[in-house]
Amino acid sequence: MSIHEPPEIRDQPELFGPDFVRDPYPTYAWLREHSPVHRFTLPQGMPAWLVTRYDDVRAWLNDPRLAKGLERFLPPEALPSPAIRDVLTNNMLQSDPPGHTRLRRLAAKAFTAHRVQALRPRIEEIADELLDEMGPEGETDLIDTLGLLPISMIYELLGVPKRDWETFRRWSVLGSDEQSTGSAEFEAATEALKAYTRELIADKRVTPGEDLLSDLIVVRDEGDGLSDDELTAMAFLLLLGGQETTISLIAAAVYHLIGHPDQLALLRAEPERLPAAIEEVLRFDGPAMNASMRFATEDIEVRGVPIPAGGVVFLGLGSAGHDPERVPDGERFDIRRTGVRHLAFGHGIHTCIGSALARLEGEVAIGRLLDRYAELELAVAPDELKWRPGMHFRGPAELPIRYRSEPR
């Protein structure tokens, strides 16, 4: 039941079309062989280049000749409106050194490995509560049930009162839907959430809590701290990075384990393989299809393909995980793999700061689900599933499953 089963592609495939959204990996395979640095046209009409081989992707993720900074390189008509631009661009993801170095250093002080591991009991508690609500058997869209785990965790980490979670959730769904970016609905929701977040920061400056946002407010490095603009932008970044991608990781893990019964049986028999299983999901079908866009600061050349200064470059994280030069038999899902270094969380200075939390939430969610239910199956045919469209995020938009705690 693997999704990687379309007919062999003989001609140049269509990027980001319906077939690609359902399963991009045959297209990536064609590109790695025939056009590893592939020129295409963005919806805004600008040319862009997609890099697909592992070694190239890894090298350019850490090369300063590819920079961030939407405002430096994109034409005004391609930018978010000035009213919301600060919260979408004034963050670690969209900045370069030295600004990035400062923001990352300050955020890291409140996002340590020790703090993440200390969250395990609470993550397990939330997972168990969500599974209790599902009951011993039934049918559900897993994204709307167990998928609430990373949502609950990031809102608790940010110290958002529970009465306001639904407001944050509506925005994060819009924010992760690349088709909605720039729409009137997206602009209005972002402005409203920006105002709310500023009020929340003001309240926590007066009355700090035991939460990440309060820690970020008080954190200092040689007297330097985060401004309200930077705190607001940081909160927006953590909202997107801390929930939507981890929801996709959990959903993809369940989907591929159900689709590979031998692997599911192996994991049930040997639960100690759970960390390796999460790594295999990240490699095989991770939530970040391409790294966020970068721009050439000067004329560059990748595998003999010239890219002019200012050119838009996408680095194919998902494609890199299937590169046969790095991963033999990479089209096969196998939780027994060892020693594979995927790029699902990026590489270099922009490596995902929340990767440890995502891994932990994924392990807890899948481990608790398998402990609770002896039977899991899709409630629809695989080709009926809807997948998230776009150039960056990857994952099921829904995951209807049937489950039973006792085997038939």
DRENDO-1510 file (C-alpha; in Angstrom, 1 decimal, always signed):
<recs>
REC; n; res; u; v; w
REC; 1; MET; +0.0; +0.0; +0.0 .
REC; 2; SER; +3.0; +2.3; -0.5 .
REC; 3; ILE; +2.1; +5.7; -2.1 .
REC; 4; HIS; +5.2; +5.4; -4.3 .
REC; 5; GLU; +3.5; +3.4; -7.0 .
REC; 6; PRO; +2.7; +5.6; -10.1 .
REC; 7; PRO; +3.9; +4.5; -13.6 .
REC; 8; GLU; +7.4; +5.1; -14.6 .
REC; 9; ILE; +8.0; +8.8; -15.6 .
REC; 10; ARG; +9.6; +9.0; -19.0 .
REC; 11; ASP; +9.1; +12.7; -19.8 .
REC; 12; GLN; +9.8; +15.7; -17.6 .
REC; 13; PRO; +7.3; +15.6; -14.8 .
REC; 14; GLU; +5.1; +18.4; -13.6 .
REC; 15; LEU; +6.3; +20.0; -10.4 .
REC; 16; PHE; +3.7; +20.8; -7.7 .
REC; 17; GLY; +0.7; +19.4; -9.7 .
REC; 18; PRO; -1.9; +16.9; -8.3 .
REC; 19; ASP; +0.3; +13.8; -8.9 .
REC; 20; PHE; +3.2; +15.5; -7.3 .
REC; 21; VAL; +1.2; +16.5; -4.2 .
REC; 22; ARG; +0.0; +12.9; -3.8 .
REC; 23; ASP; +3.5; +11.5; -4.2 .
REC; 24; PRO; +6.5; +13.7; -5.1 .
REC; 25; TYR; +9.2; +11.0; -4.9 .
REC; 26; PRO; +9.0; +9.6; -8.5 .
REC; 27; THR; +9.3; +13.2; -9.7 .
REC; 28; TYR; +12.3; +13.7; -7.4 .
REC; 29; ALA; +13.9; +10.5; -8.7 .
REC; 30; TRP; +13.5; +11.8; -12.3 .
REC; 31; LEU; +15.0; +15.1; -11.4 .
REC; 32; ARG; +18.0; +13.7; -9.5 .
REC; 33; GLU; +18.9; +11.7; -12.6 .
REC; 34; HIS; +18.0; +14.1; -15.4 .
REC; 35; SER; +17.9; +17.6; -14.0 .
REC; 36; PRO; +19.4; +17.7; -10.5 .
REC; 37; VAL; +19.4; +21.5; -10.4 .
REC; 38; HIS; +16.1; +22.2; -12.0 .
REC; 39; ARG; +14.8; +25.5; -13.3 .
REC; 40; PHE; +11.1; +26.1; -13.0 .
REC; 41; THR; +8.7; +29.1; -12.7 .
REC; 42; LEU; +7.0; +30.2; -9.4 .
REC; 43; PRO; +3.3; +31.1; -9.3 .
REC; 44; GLN; +4.4; +34.7; -9.1 .
REC; 45; GLY; +6.1; +34.3; -12.5 .
REC; 46; MET; +9.7; +34.4; -11.2 .
REC; 47; PRO; +12.2; +31.8; -12.1 .
REC; 48; ALA; +13.5; +29.5; -9.4 .
REC; 49; TRP; +15.9; +26.5; -9.1 .
REC; 50; LEU; +15.2; +23.2; -7.2 .
REC; 51; VAL; +18.3; +21.3; -6.0 .
REC; 52; THR; +17.5; +17.6; -5.5 .
REC; 53; ARG; +20.7; +15.5; -4.7 .
REC; 54; TYR; +21.7; +14.9; -1.1 .
REC; 55; ASP; +25.3; +16.1; -1.3 .
REC; 56; ASP; +24.3; +19.4; -3.0 .
REC; 57; VAL; +21.3; +20.0; -0.7 .
REC; 58; ARG; +23.5; +19.5; +2.4 .
REC; 59; ALA; +26.3; +21.7; +1.1 .
REC; 60; TRP; +24.1; +24.6; +0.1 .
REC; 61; LEU; +22.1; +24.5; +3.3 .
REC; 62; ASN; +25.2; +25.7; +5.0 .
REC; 63; ASP; +26.6; +27.9; +2.3 .
REC; 64; PRO; +26.4; +31.7; +3.0 .
REC; 65; ARG; +26.1; +32.4; -0.7 .
REC; 66; LEU; +22.5; +31.4; -0.3 .
REC; 67; ALA; +20.8; +33.9; +2.0 .
REC; 68; LYS; +17.5; +34.5; +3.7 .
REC; 69; GLY; +15.7; +37.8; +3.8 .
REC; 70; LEU; +12.5; +38.0; +1.7 .
REC; 71; GLU; +12.5; +41.8; +1.8 .
REC; 72; ARG; +16.0; +42.0; +0.3 .
REC; 73; PHE; +15.3; +39.9; -2.7 .
REC; 74; LEU; +11.6; +39.6; -3.5 .
REC; 75; PRO; +9.7; +42.3; -5.5 .
REC; 76; PRO; +7.1; +44.3; -3.4 .
REC; 77; GLU; +4.2; +42.5; -5.0 .
REC; 78; ALA; +5.4; +39.2; -3.8 .
REC; 79; LEU; +5.8; +40.2; -0.1 .
REC; 80; PRO; +3.3; +40.0; +2.7 .
REC; 81; SER; +1.5; +43.3; +3.5 .
REC; 82; PRO; +3.5; +45.8; +5.6 .
REC; 83; ALA; +1.0; +45.3; +8.5 .
REC; 84; ILE; +2.0; +41.7; +9.0 .
REC; 85; ARG; +5.4; +41.6; +7.4 .
REC; 86; ASP; +7.3; +42.0; +10.7 .
REC; 87; VAL; +5.9; +38.9; +12.3 .
REC; 88; LEU; +6.5; +36.8; +9.2 .
REC; 89; THR; +10.0; +37.9; +8.4 .
REC; 90; ASN; +11.6; +39.2; +11.7 .
REC; 91; ASN; +12.5; +35.7; +12.9 .
REC; 92; MET; +15.3; +33.2; +12.9 .
REC; 93; LEU; +14.0; +31.4; +9.9 .
REC; 94; GLN; +14.1; +34.5; +7.7 .
REC; 95; SER; +17.3; +36.1; +8.9 .
REC; 96; ASP; +21.1; +35.7; +8.3 .
REC; 97; PRO; +24.1; +36.3; +10.6 .
REC; 98; PRO; +24.7; +38.3; +12.7 .
REC; 99; GLY; +21.0; +38.9; +13.4 .
REC; 100; HIS; +20.2; +35.2; +13.1 .
REC; 101; THR; +23.1; +34.3; +15.4 .
REC; 102; ARG; +21.7; +36.6; +18.1 .
REC; 103; LEU; +18.1; +35.4; +17.8 .
REC; 104; ARG; +19.1; +31.8; +17.8 .
REC; 105; ARG; +21.4; +32.2; +20.8 .
REC; 106; LEU; +18.7; +33.8; +22.9 .
REC; 107; ALA; +16.1; +31.3; +21.9 .
REC; 108; ALA; +18.4; +28.4; +22.6 .
REC; 109; LYS; +18.7; +29.5; +26.2 .
REC; 110; ALA; +15.0; +28.7; +26.7 .
REC; 111; PHE; +14.9; +25.6; +24.4 .
REC; 112; THR; +17.5; +23.3; +25.9 .
REC; 113; ALA; +17.7; +19.5; +25.6 .
REC; 114; HIS; +17.2; +19.2; +29.3 .
REC; 115; ARG; +13.9; +21.3; +29.1 .
REC; 116; VAL; +12.7; +19.2; +26.3 .
REC; 117; GLN; +13.3; +15.9; +28.1 .
REC; 118; ALA; +11.6; +17.3; +31.2 .
REC; 119; LEU; +8.4; +17.6; +29.1 .
REC; 120; ARG; +8.1; +13.8; +28.5 .
REC; 121; PRO; +5.7; +13.1; +31.4 .
REC; 122; ARG; +3.4; +15.9; +30.3 .
REC; 123; ILE; +3.5; +14.8; +26.6 .
REC; 124; GLU; +2.7; +11.2; +27.7 .
REC; 125; GLU; -0.2; +12.5; +29.9 .
REC; 126; ILE; -1.7; +14.5; +27.0 .
REC; 127; ALA; -1.3; +11.6; +24.6 .
REC; 128; ASP; -3.1; +9.3; +27.0 .
REC; 129; GLU; -5.9; +11.8; +27.5 .
REC; 130; LEU; -6.4; +12.1; +23.8 .
REC; 131; LEU; -6.5; +8.3; +23.3 .
REC; 132; ASP; -8.9; +8.0; +26.2 .
REC; 133; GLU; -11.3; +10.3; +24.3 .
REC; 134; MET; -11.0; +8.1; +21.3 .
REC; 135; GLY; -12.2; +5.1; +23.3 .
REC; 136; PRO; -11.4; +1.4; +22.8 .
REC; 137; GLU; -12.6; +1.2; +19.2 .
REC; 138; GLY; -14.1; +3.3; +16.5 .
REC; 139; GLU; -13.2; +5.5; +13.5 .
REC; 140; THR; -11.6; +8.9; +13.6 .
REC; 141; ASP; -9.5; +11.4; +11.6 .
REC; 142; LEU; -6.3; +11.0; +13.5 .
REC; 143; ILE; -5.2; +14.5; +12.7 .
REC; 144; ASP; -8.2; +15.8; +14.7 .
REC; 145; THR; -7.6; +13.5; +17.7 .
REC; 146; LEU; -4.0; +12.4; +18.4 .
REC; 147; GLY; -2.8; +15.2; +16.2 .
REC; 148; LEU; -3.9; +17.6; +18.9 .
REC; 149; LEU; -0.8; +16.4; +20.9 .
REC; 150; PRO; +1.7; +18.9; +19.4 .
REC; 151; ILE; -0.9; +21.6; +19.4 .
REC; 152; SER; -1.6; +21.2; +23.1 .
REC; 153; MET; +2.2; +21.1; +23.9 .
REC; 154; ILE; +3.1; +24.2; +21.9 .
REC; 155; TYR; +0.2; +26.3; +23.4 .
REC; 156; GLU; +1.2; +25.2; +26.9 .
REC; 157; LEU; +4.8; +26.0; +26.2 .
REC; 158; LEU; +3.9; +29.4; +25.0 .
REC; 159; GLY; +1.6; +30.0; +28.0 .
REC; 160; VAL; -1.5; +30.5; +25.9 .
REC; 161; PRO; -4.7; +30.3; +28.0 .
REC; 162; LYS; -6.8; +27.3; +27.0 .
REC; 163; ARG; -9.8; +29.5; +26.2 .
REC; 164; ASP; -7.8; +31.0; +23.3 .
REC; 165; TRP; -6.4; +27.8; +21.8 .
REC; 166; GLU; -9.1; +27.7; +19.1 .
REC; 167; THR; -8.1; +31.2; +17.9 .
REC; 168; PHE; -4.5; +30.2; +17.6 .
REC; 169; ARG; -5.4; +26.9; +15.9 .
REC; 170; ARG; -7.4; +28.7; +13.2 .
REC; 171; TRP; -4.5; +30.9; +12.4 .
REC; 172; SER; -1.9; +28.1; +12.3 .
REC; 173; VAL; -4.1; +26.1; +9.9 .
REC; 174; LEU; -4.1; +29.2; +7.6 .
REC; 175; GLY; -0.4; +29.9; +8.2 .
REC; 176; SER; +0.6; +26.4; +7.1 .
REC; 177; ASP; -1.7; +26.4; +4.0 .
REC; 178; GLU; +0.5; +27.8; +1.3 .
REC; 179; GLN; -2.5; +28.4; -0.9 .
REC; 180; SER; -4.0; +30.9; +1.6 .
REC; 181; THR; -0.9; +33.0; +2.1 .
REC; 182; GLY; -1.7; +36.6; +1.0 .
REC; 183; SER; -5.5; +36.1; +1.0 .
REC; 184; ALA; -7.7; +38.6; +2.9 .
REC; 185; GLU; -8.6; +35.9; +5.4 .
REC; 186; PHE; -4.9; +35.1; +6.0 .
REC; 187; GLU; -4.1; +38.9; +6.5 .
REC; 188; ALA; -7.0; +39.5; +8.8 .
REC; 189; ALA; -6.2; +36.4; +11.0 .
REC; 190; THR; -2.5; +37.3; +11.2 .
REC; 191; GLU; -3.2; +40.9; +12.2 .
REC; 192; ALA; -5.7; +39.7; +14.9 .
REC; 193; LEU; -3.2; +37.1; +16.2 .
REC; 194; LYS; -0.4; +39.6; +16.2 .
REC; 195; ALA; -2.4; +42.0; +18.4 .
REC; 196; TYR; -3.4; +39.2; +20.7 .
REC; 197; THR; +0.3; +38.0; +21.0 .
REC; 198; ARG; +1.4; +41.5; +21.9 .
REC; 199; GLU; -1.1; +41.7; +24.7 .
REC; 200; LEU; +0.0; +38.2; +25.9 .
REC; 201; ILE; +3.6; +39.4; +26.0 .
REC; 202; ALA; +2.7; +42.5; +27.9 .
REC; 203; ASP; +0.8; +40.5; +30.5 .
REC; 204; LYS; +3.7; +38.1; +30.9 .
REC; 205; ARG; +6.2; +41.0; +31.3 .
REC; 206; VAL; +4.1; +41.9; +34.4 .
REC; 207; THR; +3.2; +38.5; +35.6 .
REC; 208; PRO; +5.5; +35.8; +34.1 .
REC; 209; GLY; +4.5; +32.2; +34.2 .
REC; 210; GLU; +6.2; +28.8; +34.0 .
REC; 211; ASP; +6.2; +28.8; +30.2 .
REC; 212; LEU; +8.6; +29.3; +27.2 .
REC; 213; LEU; +7.3; +32.7; +26.3 .
REC; 214; SER; +7.9; +34.0; +29.8 .
REC; 215; ASP; +11.4; +32.6; +29.6 .
REC; 216; LEU; +12.0; +34.3; +26.3 .
REC; 217; ILE; +10.9; +37.6; +27.8 .
REC; 218; VAL; +13.4; +37.4; +30.6 .
REC; 219; VAL; +16.3; +35.7; +28.8 .
REC; 220; ARG; +19.4; +37.9; +28.4 .
REC; 221; ASP; +22.8; +37.5; +26.8 .
REC; 222; GLU; +25.3; +40.1; +27.9 .
REC; 223; GLY; +22.5; +42.5; +28.7 .
REC; 224; ASP; +20.8; +41.9; +25.3 .
REC; 225; GLY; +17.2; +40.6; +25.1 .
REC; 226; LEU; +14.4; +40.1; +22.6 .
REC; 227; SER; +12.2; +43.1; +21.7 .
REC; 228; ASP; +8.4; +42.9; +21.6 .
REC; 229; ASP; +8.6; +42.7; +17.8 .
REC; 230; GLU; +11.1; +39.8; +18.0 .
REC; 231; LEU; +9.1; +38.0; +20.7 .
REC; 232; THR; +6.0; +38.3; +18.5 .
REC; 233; ALA; +7.7; +37.0; +15.5 .
REC; 234; MET; +9.3; +34.2; +17.5 .
REC; 235; ALA; +5.9; +33.1; +18.8 .
REC; 236; PHE; +4.5; +33.0; +15.2 .
REC; 237; LEU; +7.5; +30.9; +14.1 .
REC; 238; LEU; +7.1; +28.5; +17.1 .
REC; 239; LEU; +3.4; +28.1; +16.4 .
REC; 240; LEU; +4.0; +26.9; +12.8 .
REC; 241; GLY; +7.2; +25.0; +13.5 .
REC; 242; GLY; +5.9; +23.5; +16.7 .
REC; 243; GLN; +2.6; +22.0; +15.6 .
REC; 244; GLU; +1.9; +21.6; +11.9 .
REC; 245; THR; +5.1; +19.8; +11.0 .
REC; 246; THR; +4.8; +17.5; +14.0 .
REC; 247; ILE; +1.2; +16.7; +13.2 .
REC; 248; SER; +2.4; +15.7; +9.7 .
REC; 249; LEU; +5.1; +13.6; +11.2 .
REC; 250; ILE; +2.7; +11.7; +13.4 .
REC; 251; ALA; +0.2; +11.2; +10.6 .
REC; 252; ALA; +2.9; +10.1; +8.1 .
REC; 253; ALA; +4.2; +7.6; +10.7 .
REC; 254; VAL; +0.8; +6.0; +11.2 .
REC; 255; TYR; +0.1; +6.0; +7.5 .
REC; 256; HIS; +3.3; +4.3; +6.5 .
REC; 257; LEU; +3.2; +1.8; +9.3 .
REC; 258; ILE; -0.3; +0.7; +8.4 .
REC; 259; GLY; +0.8; +0.6; +4.8 .
REC; 260; HIS; +3.7; -1.7; +5.6 .
REC; 261; PRO; +2.2; -4.4; +7.9 .
REC; 262; ASP; +5.6; -6.2; +8.2 .
REC; 263; GLN; +7.2; -3.0; +9.6 .
REC; 264; LEU; +4.2; -2.4; +12.0 .
REC; 265; ALA; +4.5; -6.0; +13.3 .
REC; 266; LEU; +8.2; -5.6; +13.8 .
REC; 267; LEU; +7.7; -2.4; +15.8 .
REC; 268; ARG; +5.1; -4.0; +17.9 .
REC; 269; ALA; +7.4; -6.9; +18.6 .
REC; 270; GLU; +10.4; -4.7; +19.2 .
REC; 271; PRO; +9.2; -1.4; +20.6 .
REC; 272; GLU; +12.8; -0.4; +21.3 .
REC; 273; ARG; +13.0; +0.3; +17.5 .
REC; 274; LEU; +10.6; +3.3; +18.0 .
REC; 275; PRO; +13.3; +6.0; +17.7 .
REC; 276; ALA; +14.7; +4.4; +14.6 .
REC; 277; ALA; +11.2; +4.2; +13.2 .
REC; 278; ILE; +10.7; +7.9; +13.7 .
REC; 279; GLU; +14.0; +8.6; +11.9 .
REC; 280; GLU; +12.9; +6.4; +9.0 .
REC; 281; VAL; +9.6; +8.3; +8.7 .
REC; 282; LEU; +11.5; +11.6; +8.7 .
REC; 283; ARG; +13.8; +10.3; +5.9 .
REC; 284; PHE; +11.2; +8.5; +3.9 .
REC; 285; ASP; +8.3; +11.1; +4.0 .
REC; 286; GLY; +9.2; +13.9; +6.3 .
REC; 287; PRO; +7.0; +17.0; +6.9 .
REC; 288; ALA; +9.4; +19.5; +5.3 .
REC; 289; MET; +9.5; +18.8; +1.5 .
REC; 290; ASN; +11.8; +21.7; +0.7 .
REC; 291; ALA; +13.7; +24.1; +2.9 .
REC; 292; SER; +12.4; +27.6; +3.1 .
REC; 293; MET; +13.4; +29.6; +0.1 .
REC; 294; ARG; +16.9; +31.0; -0.2 .
REC; 295; PHE; +18.4; +33.6; -2.5 .
REC; 296; ALA; +21.7; +33.7; -4.3 .
REC; 297; THR; +23.8; +36.6; -3.0 .
REC; 298; GLU; +26.0; +36.5; -6.1 .
REC; 299; ASP; +26.2; +34.6; -9.3 .
REC; 300; ILE; +26.7; +30.9; -8.4 .
REC; 301; GLU; +26.9; +27.6; -10.2 .
REC; 302; VAL; +25.5; +24.3; -8.9 .
REC; 303; ARG; +26.5; +21.2; -10.9 .
REC; 304; GLY; +27.3; +23.4; -13.9 .
REC; 305; VAL; +23.9; +25.2; -13.8 .
REC; 306; PRO; +24.3; +28.9; -13.5 .
REC; 307; ILE; +22.0; +30.7; -11.0 .
REC; 308; PRO; +22.2; +34.5; -11.1 .
REC; 309; ALA; +22.5; +36.8; -8.1 .
REC; 310; GLY; +19.0; +37.2; -6.5 .
REC; 311; GLY; +17.9; +33.8; -7.9 .
REC; 312; VAL; +15.4; +31.9; -5.8 .
REC; 313; VAL; +16.7; +28.5; -4.7 .
REC; 314; PHE; +14.8; +25.6; -3.1 .
REC; 315; LEU; +16.7; +22.8; -1.4 .
REC; 316; GLY; +14.9; +19.5; -1.7 .
REC; 317; LEU; +15.0; +17.9; +1.8 .
REC; 318; GLY; +12.6; +15.2; +0.8 .
REC; 319; SER; +14.4; +14.4; -2.4 .
REC; 320; ALA; +17.7; +14.2; -0.5 .
REC; 321; GLY; +16.3; +11.4; +1.7 .
REC; 322; HIS; +15.8; +9.2; -1.3 .
REC; 323; ASP; +19.1; +9.8; -3.1 .
REC; 324; PRO; +20.4; +6.4; -4.0 .
REC; 325; GLU; +24.0; +7.6; -3.7 .
REC; 326; ARG; +23.3; +8.1; +0.0 .
REC; 327; VAL; +20.5; +5.7; +0.8 .
REC; 328; PRO; +20.6; +2.4; -1.0 .
REC; 329; ASP; +17.1; +1.2; -1.8 .
REC; 330; GLY; +15.8; +4.4; -0.5 .
REC; 331; GLU; +12.3; +3.9; -2.0 .
REC; 332; ARG; +11.8; +1.1; +0.6 .
REC; 333; PHE; +10.4; +2.0; +4.0 .
REC; 334; ASP; +12.5; +0.1; +6.6 .
REC; 335; ILE; +12.6; +0.9; +10.3 .
REC; 336; ARG; +15.7; -1.3; +10.6 .
REC; 337; ARG; +17.9; +1.2; +8.8 .
REC; 338; THR; +20.8; +2.5; +10.8 .
REC; 339; GLY; +23.4; +5.2; +10.1 .
REC; 340; VAL; +21.3; +7.2; +7.6 .
REC; 341; ARG; +21.8; +10.9; +8.0 .
REC; 342; HIS; +18.7; +12.5; +6.6 .
REC; 343; LEU; +18.1; +16.3; +6.2 .
REC; 344; ALA; +14.5; +16.4; +7.4 .
REC; 345; PHE; +15.4; +19.1; +10.0 .
REC; 346; GLY; +17.8; +20.9; +7.7 .
REC; 347; HIS; +21.5; +21.4; +8.3 .
REC; 348; GLY; +23.8; +24.1; +9.4 .
REC; 349; ILE; +22.8; +27.3; +11.2 .
REC; 350; HIS; +19.1; +26.9; +10.3 .
REC; 351; THR; +18.7; +23.4; +11.6 .
REC; 352; CYS; +15.3; +23.2; +13.3 .
REC; 353; ILE; +15.6; +24.4; +16.9 .
REC; 354; GLY; +12.6; +22.2; +17.8 .
REC; 355; SER; +13.8; +18.9; +16.4 .
REC; 356; ALA; +14.3; +17.2; +19.7 .
REC; 357; LEU; +10.7; +18.1; +20.8 .
REC; 358; ALA; +9.3; +16.9; +17.4 .
REC; 359; ARG; +11.1; +13.6; +17.8 .
REC; 360; LEU; +10.0; +13.2; +21.4 .
REC; 361; GLU; +6.3; +13.9; +20.5 .
REC; 362; GLY; +6.5; +11.6; +17.6 .
REC; 363; GLU; +7.9; +8.7; +19.7 .
REC; 364; VAL; +5.3; +9.2; +22.5 .
REC; 365; ALA; +2.4; +9.5; +20.1 .
REC; 366; ILE; +3.2; +6.4; +18.1 .
REC; 367; GLY; +4.3; +4.4; +21.1 .
REC; 368; ARG; +1.1; +5.2; +23.0 .
REC; 369; LEU; -1.1; +4.5; +20.0 .
REC; 370; LEU; +0.4; +1.1; +19.4 .
REC; 371; ASP; +0.3; +0.2; +23.1 .
REC; 372; ARG; -3.4; +1.1; +23.2 .
REC; 373; TYR; -4.7; -0.4; +19.9 .
REC; 374; ALA; -4.1; -3.9; +18.7 .
REC; 375; GLU; -5.6; -3.2; +15.3 .
REC; 376; LEU; -5.2; -0.1; +13.1 .
REC; 377; GLU; -6.3; +0.3; +9.5 .
REC; 378; LEU; -7.1; +3.1; +7.1 .
REC; 379; ALA; -10.8; +3.9; +6.8 .
REC; 380; VAL; -10.4; +4.9; +3.2 .
REC; 381; ALA; -8.5; +3.7; +0.2 .
REC; 382; PRO; -4.9; +5.2; +0.0 .
REC; 383; ASP; -5.7; +7.0; -3.3 .
REC; 384; GLU; -8.6; +8.7; -1.6 .
REC; 385; LEU; -6.5; +10.5; +0.9 .
REC; 386; LYS; -6.0; +14.2; +0.6 .
REC; 387; TRP; -2.5; +15.6; +0.9 .
REC; 388; ARG; -1.3; +19.1; +1.8 .
REC; 389; PRO; -0.5; +21.1; -1.4 .
REC; 390; GLY; +2.4; +23.5; -1.5 .
REC; 391; MET; +6.1; +23.8; -2.0 .
REC; 392; HIS; +7.3; +23.4; +1.6 .
REC; 393; PHE; +5.1; +21.3; +3.8 .
REC; 394; ARG; +4.3; +17.7; +3.2 .
REC; 395; GLY; +1.8; +15.4; +4.9 .
REC; 396; PRO; -1.7; +14.0; +4.9 .
REC; 397; ALA; -4.4; +16.7; +5.2 .
REC; 398; GLU; -6.6; +14.0; +6.8 .
REC; 399; LEU; -6.0; +10.5; +8.1 .
REC; 400; PRO; -9.3; +8.5; +8.6 .
REC; 401; ILE; -8.5; +5.3; +10.5 .
REC; 402; ARG; -10.3; +2.5; +12.2 .
REC; 403; TYR; -9.0; +1.1; +15.5 .
REC; 404; ARG; -9.6; -1.6; +18.1 .
REC; 405; SER; -8.0; -2.2; +21.4 .
REC; 406; GLU; -8.6; -5.9; +21.3 .
REC; 407; PRO; -7.8; -8.1; +18.2 .
REC; 408; ARG; -10.7; -9.8; +16.5 .
</recs>
